[in-house]
Amino acid sequence: MNNLNLSKKMLIVFLGSIICTILFSFFFIHYLYTDLYKEQIKESIIYQGNRTASHYHYGELSDSIIEKIQWYNIVSEYEIIVVDRLDDLTSHFPYQINYQSLVNENDEKILETGKPVMKEGYVDELKREIFGGIFPIKGENGLIGFIYIYVPLAAIQDVFHDSLPIMLLVGSIFFLVLFLILQRVWRSLFEPLQTLQIYSEEVSKGDYSNRLNTFRTDEIGKLSTAFDSMSRSLEEQDQRKKDFTSNIVHELRTPLTYISGYAQLSRDKIDSSPDNVKQYLSTIEKETERLKKLIHDLVELNHLEQDVYSLVNEPIAIAQLLLDTLELFMIRLQEKDIQLRTSIDEELILEGDPKRLQQVFYNTIDNAVKYAEQSIAIHLTASKHGVQYRIANDGVTIGDEDIDHIGERFFRTDKARTRTTGGTGLGLSIVKEIVRLHEGTFTISNETTETIVVIELPKQMRKE
């Protein structure tokens, strides 16, 4: 059963339902025949037998009474036999019931007490079952006669002769409608699943372009929507990986080219131009540091995303941590002639990892300094749930199509990958992961000519 696919299992369920319905109909008709029709015949025979026997009230079984009984036999649907002695009954009814004599010794004893005896069984000569009863007639001095009333039972097909065509017609219409409904449900259920199976195989081969584009709202529709969302996400992630690989290749190739070129020049001019060699070596050192930072950021981001890194939490004077970080950028701010405006609540205390939170401040400020043209505004204030850190810089804003992807791994808005801003494109991804580990929130938005980063941090993290 486990090796069957879903459509075959559904087919088995459908066929099983039909068989169960047919069996139920058979047993129901058999119940109507056995328990209702036969019971009705039995009650009628008992009533007619007692009524017929009651025509005589303790006297002789006269010819007139016998004639009345025989006349009743003609007008009645039952067969009625009247005899003086029980032995004469077999001459009027010379058949066996279920291959046994009509009256046995036990029946005679019951009749002698004045009680009727009911007889039911198959009569081979009549080719059908009969149902009857032997009713004793009492006189003043004992039994003076016997009445045997019986009726051949109609076959089950005869009982339902009139209703059987209607039942067959209704049953046929029912199964036809059921078949059409199930066929529609079958197509509605399994065609999308078969398409989903084909598209899933394409996804496993690296083709993420297929979409189901369904408008259904049932479980199949939700599954199709989830598949489309998954395919779209995988396609975007695959594209970001390709972009990231391209970025890495570029970021590695450029410093390696510088290092290789200047190393060769240093070797050639080490004797003739020692001053130039020093400059070459300085460039090699800068590019080596650039490579180290790139590799460090990649390893660090990977650790943060996989929760390999454990935070070292402690109470932090967050304002002082931010001010210490700002000191590292004062020279660059002066060189670029950028105005810095701050609003810092120096009384704020929160629980966190000071090393990682300083990295959050450093990366966001570094990013703002790179792209700011005239001013940067930094706010650190108390919020409803903890502390809010807000940094805004003027200059070129982020495109609306990119704003939702900021902080995602493998994503970079600087498609030209110029070396004027430096960096690896991983700074905000690291920030986002550190904020997540601190159970905070990270948002970035554009307002007119400003890019604004807002980070919310709780004063105290939940205990695991």
Secondary structure, DSSP 8 states (H G I E B T S, - for coil): -TTS-HHHHHHHHHHHHHHHHHHHHHHHHHHIIIIIIHHHHHHHHHHHHHHHHTT--SS---HHHHHHHHHHHHHSSSEEEEESSGGGHHHHS---BTTB-SS-HHHHHHHHTT--EEEEEEETTTTEEEEEEEEEEEETTEEEEEEEEEEE---HHHHTTTTHHHHHHHHHHHHHHHHHHHHHHHHHHHHHHHHHHHHHHHHHTT-----------SHHHHHHHHHHHHHHHHHHHHHHHHHHHHHHHHHHHHHHHHHHHHHHHHHHHTTT-HHHHHHHHHHHHHHHHHHHHHHHHHHHHHHHHTT-S----EEEEHHHHHHHHHHTTHHHHHHTT-EEEEEE-TT-EEEE-HHHHHHHHHHHHHHHHHH-SSEEEEEEEE-SSEEEEEEEEESS---HHHHTTTT-TT--S-TT--SSS---S-HHHHHHHHHHHTT-EEEEEEETTEEEEEEEEESS----
